[in-house]
Structure formats: structure tokens, C-alpha cells
Amino acid sequence: MKMKRFLRLFAVFLAFLLSLETGCAGKPGNIQAQQAFSDYTDQIFRSEVASSTLNMHYTLAHPEDYGITDYSITYGNVSAEASGEVPVLLENWKRKLGSFEKEELTLGQQMTYDIMMDFIEKELPAAKYGLYDEILRPSTGFQSQLPVLLAEYTFYDEQDIRDYLGLIEATPDFFRQIMEFEKKKAEQGLFMADFAVDDIVQQCRNFTENPQDNYLFSTFDSRIAEMSDILTQEQRDAYIAQNRQLVSERLIPAYEELAAGMEALKGNGKNSGGLCGLPGGKEYYCYLVADVTGSSMSVTEMQEQTKQQLEKDLGEMKALVSENPDIGQKCANYQLPTEDAGLILEDLQVKMQQDFPKAPDVGYTLKSVHPSLEEYTAPAFYLTPPMDDITKNCIYINESKGDEKLKLYTTLAHEGFPGHLYQNIMERSSGLAPIRSLFGSSGYAEGWATYVEMQSFYYSDVEQEVASYLQKNQSALLSLYATADMGIHYGGWTLRDTVDFFQRYHITDKQTIQEIYKLIVEEPAHYLKYYIGYLEFLNLKGYAMQKYGGDYSNYRFHQALMKMGPAPFGILKKYLPKYWEMP
């Protein structure tokens, strides 16, 4: 997964950190109009990115270079009242955008225009769903991701240290704001199921146990030690003491208070199943799916394509078994040259060059997830760098998940090359406008990473039939999760329905299926951002292959995608021919 950390426009958290400026692509137009459009979108960017200090820091290493010098230290505003202001702001954006003649803009600006208009049109009718959103989730919730974001908060200068400490100071009040939001959800019958409360409470307590050894002490100390060129020993000691005090007296108590507040609300959840069990929940799920995936397909159309792809994968697996009767034994006994993560990433960078443009040389580090976060953290995740410093790339490995052999190889492809890490540095190097960092979908980011993960099976040093069988199996497994997601939240599947569904595909461990069911209930559309995003890239690839025939190559297809950057898939298809011809 890609670690998301964007205080989503106006209220909800954690999105993607994208890139810089696209002003030169396309035919010459009205220079004055182009400058006015750039000025306007830069103004929106500055306003929105500064509304959350955490978001701003992870978006920009040097906000002053973007004209951001005066800002409050804040996580932002997630109150129900704040979400009520969204339609007014969106209408203002729409009115202003409508004043520009799109044909006078550069190609990059025209694409930005379409992306913004698409966002506005989808979000305006969604304002009524404000209380359906969920800030606290076991895997992707704010409380889950905050500790890692604080631990990795880079100190470029002394102001960053002050901002970091200010955020810790602000955490209790912000968590109380979240609790007020949760209370309103409870009053409206929209609060989460009891088992979701239990998971979040346990996660908070995992973070607060052993308070004297909290890892935010050691991670802060090591970053401060690296500031010896701009801070005296006395200053460093003072900051270390201040951090210890704030973590002990503000952050840890904030998590304890959050756990207690959630426990107090336990029992208010009126629905322990999918979103369709809530009044208006099915309609909200349709909105959420479109927002998360970036796809224009209806849920019914997604179900149909998922079914078709599953049948295709299973059919090809059956054919492989017919041609290779001993393939099961081969899949169990194969070996890879190495299971060293660093060497695997180096191998991937070499193997991918036949299909992907070479990326700029950037550094990256591999780190282990802290034990207190292992239970609720994915097997691996990539922490994206600021758009103005693409050298700060970090991939976390959750060693408790035990990925090994080809699973480790493909996971590192998903997070690193040619996955999230590659995607981010290529897009930023292509010069996307700052405003683009405010728009995007998980379906693009995770769909891309899943798409290249599937490709990476064939880069590994195993027999091709083994790689093919394991890749088809992985695709089929993801399709089952995606089908269950839609079945639970759109079709109203119960746990019994979900058990019956998985048993049809010889997955019979009821405890495992129950855990899958709970995760899907807690994280609606989570699997769709991976699988539907993956299918949309296959759709886009099929379109390109049909359009360009003998002139098609994977290299040119991926090159065009990296130039365009994240966008809803319908817009990517619209602009692909224009970017295909660019040098």
C-alpha cells in the first residue's frame, strides 16, 4: 500500500502527494490566460496545503519557496460544520474555472481543468454524506498512520522542529474534535460496529503501552542529532526534553483519551454489516467507490468485469495445470537467488528497463515497522517524499507478516520499482502543477502498484509457468476480496453469505473468512482501490494496444502514463493519445 497522508480537501484525511509544474505541453495559446490559470490554481494549492501542517510538511520540504510563510500549526478541521462549507467553496471553484477558455490553456492545464471539474461535479452532490465518512479505521485511519508520520517527520530546519512539536501539542484537541464527530455519527445511527471499536481501542493501547520506551523518543533524538550544524548542544538538549514532555503529557494521553472515548460509544453502532445496512448507505457506497477507484464504472459493471477477469485467470490456471501436471510441486519448491530486500530492489530496477522509462537516480531507505504497529499495518508500505525533495523515499517492511520468496519480491515491486516509489519520482520529474497534489484517487495509486506487481512475477528468476501460475492466482485472490467487498457493502452479504462465497473457491477456514469479513466492513472499498484500479489499467492498456496496433509498446504506454500523472481513468483515456505522441 502507499502510505497516504493528505488531509483531504476540507475534512477527511490522508491522500496522495504528487508533483510540480506542467506549463509547456501543448500548442501555444493565450499566454495571459495561461498565467492567470496558473496563478489561480497556485492560490488554491497554497490555501489548501497550508490548512494542515502535517499535510503541508509531507507535501513541501520548503513551503517558503511556494510563498507559504505565515501559517497556523494545525491538523485541520474535521467538524461536521466545516464539511457544510464545502458546497459553497466548490461552487466558487466551478464558477471561476468556468471563466477560463479551456482551449487557450496548455495541454497540462487543460487536463488539470478537466480533473478539477470532474472532482467538483462528483463532490457537490456528495455533501450530504459528510457523517458517513470514517476518520478512524484500523489500517488506514488517522490514528493508525499518525505515529509513523511523526516518526518520519523530516527536519529540514529549526522551524520544522517547532512545527512537529506544535502538532504533538495540538493532538489532544484534535482527537477531541474527532470524538465530537464520532458522537454525531452515533446520534445519527451511523456509528461503527462494536468489533471495529475494539480494534481501534486495542490499536491505541498498543501505542501507549510502555510509555517510557515509546519509539517517538528515539526517532526524535536521532533526527535532532543530525541537526548539529544548525543547533548548539544546549538547543538540541532543550528540544529533546520538550519532545519527551509533549509525547508523555500530550500525545500518549491523547491516545488514551481517544480509546476511552471510543469505548464509551461502543454499543451505538446500529449496523454490524456492510454500508448498505445504513439508511442511504448503498448510495454512499456508490459514491465512495467512484471516489476511491477513480473509475466511471457503476458497481454493477465492476462486479461483471471482476467476474470475467476471475474466470479468465482461473481458466488460464487450469490450462497451466493441464500442460504442467507437476506445477503444484514446482510452485511449492522454487527458490529465488536472494531474499535480501535491497538486492531485490536492485534486480527489479534492471529487469524493468525493457518496459519502463528509466527513473532519475534517487535514494531510498528500507525500514522495519515498529512492533507496536505491526498488527494493524500492511505487509509493506511506501512513504512518499515532498514534491520538492524526491530524495526522501522510504519503504517500510512489516516483518511480522512474514513475506518471503516471490511474495516478498512482488511486494517490493508494488512499493518500490516499478511501483509507488517509481511512479512518484517519475511523475514529479515530468513537471505536474502543484494543484495536482490535491486531486487523485487511491485507485490510480494502488491500481498502478498492483498492475506492475503482476508484471513483476515475470521479472523474477523462476520458471515462466511458475511465475504465470502464481500471478494468476494472486489476481484471482484479489478478485475474490473485491467481489466480497461489493457483495457485503452493496449486496448486503452477511458473514454466512461471505463464508459460502469463499468456500466455493476452496477457502474454508471460517476464522480467516471472519477476519476478512470484519476488515471489509471496517474498510469499505479498500480492496477495490487495488483490484478495480488494476482492471482499469488493463482496460487502458487494451485501448492503447487496439488504437496503436503495431506501434504499441509497453514502454511507450508507461511513458505516456508517467507524463500524464494521476487522474480519473476516463480522463486518462481522453488524454492518452495527446501524450502518446509527445517526445
N, C-alpha and C positions, 0 to 999 in steps of 0.2 A: 504493500500500500504506500501511497505517497502521504507523508505527514502534512496535513492541511492546517493552516493557521492564519486564517483571514477572518476578521470579524465582519462577516458577510454584510453587504450593504444594509445599513440601518439597524440591524438587530442580531441576526443569527451568525454563529461563528464559522471560522476555520475554512478558508478556501485556498486558492492557488496563488503562488507568487510567480508572475510571468516576466515581462520584459520591457525593452526600450522603445526606440522611435522608428516608425515606418513612414517616412515622408517622401521618399523619392520614387517609389514604384508607381508605374502607370504613365499615361500620357500627360503632357503639360496641360494645366488647367488654369483656373483663376488663382494667381498667387495670393492675392488678398484674401480670397475666400478660404484658401488652404491654411493661411496663417491664422485667420480668425477661428477656424475649426480646431486647429492645434491649440490655440490659446484657451478656447472654451473647454476642451477635453482635459487639458493640463490643469485647469482650475478645478474641475470636478475631481480629478485624481488627487490633488493636494488636499482638498477638503475632506474627501472620504478616507484617504490613507492616514491622515492625522487624527481621525476620530477615534482611533485605537492605537495607543503607544506600542502595544505588542505587535500589532499588525504592521505598523509603520517601521518598526525596527527590523522585522524579518522581511520587509519589502525593500527597504533602503538602508544601506550602510551609512550613507551620508545624506540625510534629508535636507541639509542646508544647501546642497547642490541643486536641489529641486525647489528652492525658495521656501522651504519649511523651517522656520527658525523659532516661531512662537507657538507653543502648543501646551496643552494640559496633559499631565500624566494620568492616563485613564485606560481602562479596558473597553470603554464604550458604554452603550446604553442598550439594555435588553428588556426594558419595561414594555408592558402592553401599550402604554400611552405612546411610547416612541414609535412603535410599529404603526400606530394610527396616522402618523405624519407621512408615511411612505407614499400613499397615493398622490398627495399634493406635490411632493418632490418629483415623482415620476412624471406627472403631468407637465411640470415645468421643464423637465428634460425633453419630453416629447415635443413641446411647443418650440423650444429653442432649436432642437435638431431639425425640425420641420422648416426652419427659416433658412437652412443651407440648401443650395442646389447640389445634389449629390454628384451630378456629372462633372461639376467643376473641381471636385476633390481628387486627390491622388488615389491610386488603387488601394493602398493600405488604408487610407482614410475612408474610402467607400466601404471597405469591409468592416471597419470599426463602426461606421454609421449603421450598417445592417445589423451588426451584433447588438448594439445598444438598443435599436428599435425592437429587435426580437425580444430582448430582455424586458423592455418596458411593456410590450404587449402581453407578455406572459405573466408579468408580476402584477399588473394593475388589477386583474380580476382575482388575484390570489390574496389580496389584503385581508379578506375575511378569514383566512386560515392561520392568522397570527398565533393563536393559542394552541394550534395543533403541533407546532414545531416543538422540538425537544432539544434543549441545550445539554442535558445530562444524559450521556449514553455510556455504557461500559467500555466500548472500544474507541468511538470517535467523538465522545463528549468532551466538553471543555475541561472538566475536572480531570479527565484522563490524560489529556495532552499537555495541560499546563506545566506539570513538573518537568517534562522533557524540554519544553520550550524555555523554561527558566534555566535549566541546567546547560542548555546550549546557547544562551543569550550572549552573543559576542560583544566584547568591549573594544570598540574602535578608539574611543577617547573617554575622558572622565565623565562627560555628560551621559554616556551610555550607562555608566555605573550608577549615576544618580537616578536615571530613568528606571533601571532594573530594581533598585531599592524602593523607588516610589511605587512601582507596580506591586511589590510584595506588601507594602504598606496599605495599598488600596484593595487588596484581595478580600478581606472580611466584608467590607461594604458591598463589593461587587457580588460576592456569594449571597449576601442577604437580598440583593436585587434579584438574583436568580431564584431564591426561595420565594420571594413575593410572586414571581412569575409562575412558579410551580403551584403556589396556593391558588392562584386564579384558575389554573388548569383544573385543579381539584374541585373548585367551586362549580366549574362548568361541566364536570363529568368527563374530563379529558386527561386525567392523571394516569400515570403509568401503572403497569401490573405490579403486584407485590414482589414477584421474583426479580423484576428489574430494579426495584428499590433495594432489595437485598444485595444485588450485585454492586450497585453504586456505593452503598454503605460499606461493604467489605473492601471495596477498592480504596475508599477514603481512609479506612483504618489501616490498610496495608501501608499507605503513605505515612501515616502518623505514628506507627509503631517504632520503637527505638528512636525517640526524638533526638537523643544526644548524638546519634550517628547518622542523621539524615544526610543524604548524599548532596544536598544543596549547600552544605558546608564545604565539603572537599572540592566540589566543582567550582565554587566561587573562589576559594583560596587559590586554586591553580590558575584561574584566569587573572586574578589580581597579581599573582607573582610575575606574570608576563608583562605587567604594566610598569616595570621598574624604570623604564626610560622616561616616563612622564610623571610618575608619582614617587614621592620620597617614602622611605621605610615607615615613617610616622603616619603618613597618609594611608598607606596600604594597611597598616595595623588598625587604623581607625575604621576603615571600610569593612575589614574582616569582622571586627567587633560589632559593627552596625548590622551586618548581614546576619550574624548569629542571633542577635537580639530580635530582628524582624522575623526571621524564619521561626524562631522559638515562640515569639509572643504574638505574631500576627498570622503567618501562613499556616502553621500546624494547627493552631486553634480555629482558623477559618475552616479547615477541612473537618475538624472535629464537630464544629457547629453545623456544617453542611450535612454531615452524617446524621446528627441528631435531628435536624430539621426534616430530613427525608424520612427518617424512622417515624417521626410524629405524623407524617402524612400517609404512612403506609395504611392500606385498607380503603383509601379513597378511590383507587382505580376501579372503574366500573367495567373494564374490559380487559381480559387476560389473553385475548387473541389478536387477530390482525386488525389493521386500521378500519376495515370495512365494518367492524363491530361498533364503531363510534358513529354518532349522528353526523352525517356529512363526511364520514371517514373515507368512503370509497372515492368520492370526488377529490378529496385532499390527496389520496394516494396517487391518483392520475396526475395531479399537478406535480407532486413530489417526484414521481418517476420521470416526467418530462424535464424537470429542473435538474435532477441528478444525472440523468443519462445524456442530455443534450440531443436526444432523438426525437423526431417528429412522429414516430410510430405510435399508435394507440397501444394500450396494454394488451388488447386482444391480438393485434398484429405482432407484438413482441412474443406473445405466447405461441403463435403459429410459427414464427421463424425459429424460435428456440426449439420447438418440437422437430422441425425439419432438419436443423443442424444436428440435433441429437441422433435422429435416425440415420443421418449421413455418417456421423462419427461411429456409431455402433455397427453400421454396415461395413465400413472400412476395417474396423477391428475384427469383425467376423471373417472378412476376406484374408486378413493377415494371418489369422489362426489357421485358416484352411491351407494357406500356402506354406506356413511355418508351424507345423504341429508342436514343436518344442519351444515356441516363443514364450510361453509362460515361464519356463525354466530359465530362458535367457534373460527375461526381464527381472528375475529374482537374483540372478548371479552375476550380472555385468559389473565391471569395475571402471572407474574413471582414473585418469593419471594423477589427479590431486583433489583433495577436498579443502585446500587452503583457499579462503575467500579472496585474498589478494591475487593469487595466481589465477584463479578462475576469472576475475575481472580483467586481468591482462589478456587471457586467452580469448575472452569474448570480444575485446576491442580489436584483436587481429582478425577473428573469424567474420565479424560483421561487416568488414570493409567492402565485401563484394556486393552488399545490398544496401548500405547506408553511407551517406557522405561522411567524411572524416570530421570529427569534432575538434574544436580547439583544445589544446593541451591544458587541462586544469587539474588541480589537486583534489584529492578526496581522502577521507579517513573512514575507517571501519571501527565501530564501537559496539560494545555489548549493552543490551538493555539492562538497567538496574534490576536486581532481584525483586524489589517491591513493586515493579511494574510488569513483570513477566506474565502474570496470569491473564491480564487484560490487554496485552499488546500483541500485535500481529507477529508472525514469524520473522518479519523484517520490515523496515520502512526507511524511506529516504527523506532527509530533512533538507528542504530546498534553501539555497542561499539568496541573499538580497540581489535584486536585479542589477545593482551597480557594483557587485563584487561576486563574480561567479566562481571564485576560487574556494569558497567555504562550503564544500559539499561533504555530507556525512551520511553514511549508511549504517543503520543500527541492525544488529543481529540479535534475535531473541533466542538465546542458546537453550532455553527450557523447552522450545518447540521441537528440538532435535532434528532439524532438516539435515539431510546428508545426501551424498551421491548426486543423482540427477536432479532431485528436488532442490538441493542447495544451489546447483548450477543454474537452474531456471529461475529460482527466486532472485539470485544476484543479477540475472539478466533483466528481470522485472524491475528491480530497484535501481540498477546501475546502467550497464551498457547492453543493449540499446534502449533501455527503459527510461525510468524517470530522470535519472541524472543526465543521460544523453539528451533527452527531449528538452529539458530545461536549458542546458547550456547552448544547444543549437538554436532554440527559439530566441534566446536573449542575444545571441550573436547575429541573428538575422535582423534585429532592429525593430522590434514591435514597440508601439507607442505605450507610454506609461499607463494610460487609461485602460489598456487591455488587461492589466493585472486585476482589475475589478470584476472582470467577466470571464466566465468559463464554467465548465461542468466537470464533476468528478468522472462522468462517463468518458470524457475525452482523455483525461489523465490516466485513469485506471484502464480504460479501454485500450489505449496505446500500449501501456505496460503489459497488459495481458496478450495483446496481439503479438508483440515482439517476444514475449515469454514463450509463446507457442513456436515461434520461429527458432528460438534458441535450442530447442530439443535437437534440431538438426545440425547445430554447430558443435554439439558435444561429441566426444570421441567414443561413441558406441555404434554398434551396427545399425544401419538405417532402419531395418524393420523393427528393432527395439525402440529406437527414437520415435518412429511413427506410431507404434502401438501405445507407448506411454503418453505421447502428445494427444492422441485421440481420446485416450482415457481421461486425461486431465480436462480436455474440452467438454467431454460428456459429463464429468462430475460437476463442473461449473454450471452446466445447463440444468442439472437436477436441482442445484441450490437456487438458481434463478427461477425455475419453474415453481419451486416451493415458495419462494418469496411472493410471486404473483398469486399463487394459489391461496396462501394464508391471508394476504392483505387485500386482495381483490376478489378472490373467490370464497373467502370465509372458511378455509380449511381449519379443522380442529387438529389437535395433536393426533387423534386417531386417524384422521384423513392423511396426515403427513407421514405417519408410520406406514400406512397402507401403500402410499405412493413410493416411498423409498424401498419397501420390501419387494415391489415389483421389479426393482433393479438389483436385487440381491444384497441390499444393505439392510441388515436385520437387527443390529444392535439397538435395542429400544432406548437405552440410556444415551447413546450417541445421537440418535434421532431427536430425543427430547432436548438435548443441548442445542442441536441445530434449530429446532423449533423456537426455543427461547431466544436465541441470538437473532433470528429473523424477526420475531415480534419486537425485540428491543431496538433493532437497527433496520427499519423498513427501507427497502430499495438498495440496501447495502450490496448485495450480490449483483444487482442489475447494473451498477456502475462498472463492474468488471465485465460481465458477460454481454450485456446489451451493447456496451461500448465496444467490446471486441467484435461483435457481429456487425456493428456499423462500420468499423474499419474494413472488415471483409467486404461489406456492401460497396464501400467507396473504392476499394481495390478492384472489385469486379467491374464497376462502372469505368474505371480508368483502363482496364485491360480491354474491355469491349470498344471503348472510344478510340484508343490509340493502336490497337492491334499489334502489328509487328514492331511499332515504335515504342511499345511499352517496355519498361524495365522496373524492377523493384527499386533500383537506385533512384531513378527519376521520380517515381511515385513518392518515395520517402523524402526526397529533396524538396518537392513541392509542398508536402505537409509541413515540414520544418519551417519553410518560409512563411506559410500562412499563419501558423500558430493556432492555439486553441480557439475553437468556435463551435457552435451547434453544427451537427453533421449536415443539415440541409444547406447551411451557408458554405461549409467546406466544399460540398459538391458543386455549388454555384460558382465558386471562385477557382476551383482546381484548374480548369482549362487556361485561365489567365495566368496563373502562377506556373503552370507546366512549361510554358514557352519562355519563362524568364531564365537568363543565364545563371 
